[in-house]
Amino acid sequence: MIILTSADTLRITLGAAQTSAPVRCVVAYRDIGAASFAPGRALANSSGTTPVDVVASPASGVQRFLDAVNLLNSDTVNQTVTVAYRASGVDYPLTVVTLGPGERLAYGRDGEWRAYNAAGAAKSIATGTQNVVSAGRSVALLASDVTNNNAVANTIADVTGLSFPVVNGTRYWFQFYVHYTSAATTTGSRWSISGPAFSELRYKSAYSLTATSQTINEGLAAYDLPAASNASSAATGANHAIVYGFITPSADGNVILRFASEVLSSAIVAKRGSFVEYLAL
């Protein structure tokens, strides 16, 4: 429980200037005095690296109990948000979280801060008992089918909606798991990734070729590889692709899955429920 007195506020600060939109804040609270009770709410927007008090101080003799805090990154880039308790002019940081576009940070009456990705899934913490580096481990789901049936064969395109945010200088492990369909078994495909500039990129891909074989691409170190699609799919309705590896970006951005159809106007469809799992190291 976070409790504010007449000398306290709750404030947020971003690590960088916002690009197109602020982090939007909604807070629910209760003011309790010796003989008073009044529920209330506060609305505020971030202002880049300038601190913003998202919850003001209550009146003298009143304690303000914060029941819920929700911070949504409505910008188009990652934002590092610092939430601080300010008491008598001194900031006491409570949490520092990097939120990708559409991600949010929430605080509840249980006293826990939780981050959620753009698909609404909780971003958890991976821990162990020894030799541990704690890191955010998350899963993002593809919410609807995405089709590539370009009129030019082997034209690579984004699997829109299947991506994850990355921050400059942080190393990530990732795995994309895709269920896809093919218009015909004679239509092949290729699967890759794209993203921001990087200082390190190593990944591998594997996807359907026949009922007993796969196309495997090892040691990939640039985006949109391989350059060519394979020649077939094992089935029309039950194919799978996996793309996994490591990346250290040199700029903020999003790593997104990409795909192509071997045959012009012959659909390869990435199916709803495909997902990416990623871990900041």
Secondary structure, DSSP 8 states (H G I E B T S, - for coil): -EEE-TTEEEEEEESS--SSS-EEEEEEEEEEETTEEEEEEEEEE-BTTB-EEEE----TT-EEEEEEEEEEE-SSS-EEEEEEEEETTEEEEEEEEEE-TT-EEEE-TTS-EEEE-TTS-EEEEE--SSS---EEEEEEE--S-EEE--SSTT--EEEEEEEEEE-TT--EEEEEEEEEEES-TT--EEEEEE-S-EEEEEEEEEEEEETTEEEEEEEE-STT-SSS--S--S-SS-EEEEEEEEEEESS-EEEEEEEEESSTT--EEE-TT-EEEEEE-
